[in-house]
Amino acid sequence: MVLQLFKTNKGAEEVKASAAAPMIAFHGSGRVAWSARDTGSLTRTGFVGNPVGFRCVKMIAEAAAAVPFLLQDAERRYETHPMLALMVQPNQAQGAAALLESFYGQFLLSGDGYFEAAGEDGPRELHVLRSDRMSVVPGADGWPVAYEYKVGSRKHQFDMRQDFAPVLHVKAFHPQDDHYGLSPMQAAASALDVHNSASKWSKALLDNAARPSGAIVYKGADGMGALATDQYNRLVEEMESHHQGALNAGRPMLLEGGLDWKPMGFSPSDMEFQKTKESAAREVALAFGVPPMLLGLPGDNSFSNYQEANRAFYRLTVLPLVSKTLAALTGWLAPMFGEELVLKADLDGVPALATEREAQWRRVSGAEFLTASEKRQMLGLPKLAEDE
């Protein structure tokens, strides 16, 4: 577009125009539309709006929260202890399972999980903070000096330079970020977009199943291609009443003389949307570390049976997450109780590992060349008093 400004004394016109305006590129197809990659958008599209992502997060979080834990030191396991009591009943509204499930869910959705310890003279309650509301305040040396929690226009800063840090930040490995973790949801974002788009296509196809993607061509006996008004109206009415809507899907079309159906475009079977959707679902499960067999996804039988897949799920996904979290809680809480305490998972209480644990107990107990102290150490038990 050219805008005339003024005329010079010589009569020549001077114009002003954008130098880039004539440079217009035309594309034959649209660009790929990927969803946003921030935590809030991924949660909406990958968890709230996608059954595979929802099931993966829910399955891991519930399984990890259900793993029993125990507290011990080098001498004994504790049945009662203030630190154990804090973990069993972390606050008035939640028990241990509810608190840990919330933490694991936040961790899987964002790659970051935050515990808050409430109490002026030490941790009296534990709470899980939402990851999408938390931001790191780094110091001059790069280490966090505070964490800022923001809800709407209100902000609160947790000072990390106190004797006891009020916030525990557990993050997943991220090769390109010093302060925040990389979530499985981010790695699976493209597959989630494909799966959601395929679901939307299937829904649109179901809604319009009776409106075939093609044209009805009329050719009269005299070679003319025009219908009378009453014929045209009757044909439109028949199409709307007998061939549109999900209830009429698959109903054959009856065409009278002179009418010919001309299909247009590709059918869903030609474009293999269902296979694309199943492949995307398997990629999402792969990113989260959930065997597709446990999700009921077809076409992936990497494990010989369901029990083997379940054991692999616990060994490769659930237990590493539980161990990472309990180790972080140990390093955070144990110094406040002045003892060398360790929080660890009680593997004997995990039903999926019962066969493995039984074999290990039998193998260790049958090793006659080991002392009782060495056997207990191999099984993760504290030493006996007579072994001191």
C-alpha positions, 0 to 999 in steps of 0.5 A: 500500500502506497501513501502519497505525502507531497509533491516537490517543486519539480512536480515529482511525487515522493512516496513512503512504503514499507520495504518488506511489504512486497515480500509476501510468501504463499504456502500451499499448506498450513503450519503445524500448530503446537500447543504452548509448553508452559506448565499451565498449558501442558497441564490443561492439554496433557493432563486435564484434556488427555486420557493417556497423560492423565492416566500416566500421571495418576498411575505413577503418583498413586503407586509411588504414594502407596509405597510404604516407607520406614525410618531407621538409623544404624542401630534400629528401625523406629516404630515411633519417632517425631520425624516419623509422626510428621511424615505419617500425619504431615498436616491436619488436612492430609495424611502421608499418602495424600501429601505424597500423591500431590507432590508426585503429581506436581513433580510429574507435571512440571519437573519440580516438586516443593515441600513447605515446612510450617513452624517457627521453632522447627517443622511442625507441618508439611505442605505441598506447594503448586509448582506453577506458582513457585519461582526461584530467586537466585543469588549472586553465586547462582544458588537460590536465596529465596523462593517466591510463591505467587497467587494472583497479585499476592506474593510470599518469599521463603528465605532460604538463608535461615538455619532451617530452609523452609522449602524443599525443592526436588527437581528432575534432571534438566540439561539446559536449566540450572533452577528448574527440572524437565518434566515428562509432560514436556518431553511428550508434548508433541505426542500429546498434541498429535493424540489430542488432534486425532481425538478432535478429528474423530469427534468431528468425523462422528458429528458429521459422519452422515455428511459425506465429503463429496458432491452429488452431481445431477445430469439430466437425460437431456444433458442439462445439469439443473434440478427443478425447485421441488426436486432440489428441495426434496433432495436437500430434505432427504439428505438432512433427515436420513444421512446427517448426524451420528445416528445415520452413520453408515446408512447407504445412500439411495440415488435416483436416476441422473444423480451420481456421487463423486467422493472427495478427499481421503477417508479416515482409513486412508489417512490411518488416524487410528494408527497415528493416535495409538502410536502417539499414545505409546509415545506418551506412555514411553515418556512417562515410563509406563509400559503401554500394556498397563494402559491397555494400549494395543500393538505393544507387547514388549513384556510376556505378561502383565506381572512382568510389565508391572514389576518393570513399572515399579523397578524402572519408574516408581521406585527411583522416584520414591527413592529420590524423594525420600532421600531429599526429605531425609537430607532436609528433615533429619538435621532438625532432629539431631540424629542420623536418620534415614527415610527409605522405601519398605520394599517388602511391603510392595505387592508387585515385588513380592516374588523378587523379595521372597527370592532375595530373602531365600537366597540371602538366608541360605548363604551360609558363608555370610554372618547374620550381620552381613545378611541383615546389611544386604537386606537393608536391616539395621545391625543387631545389638550383639553385633556392636 
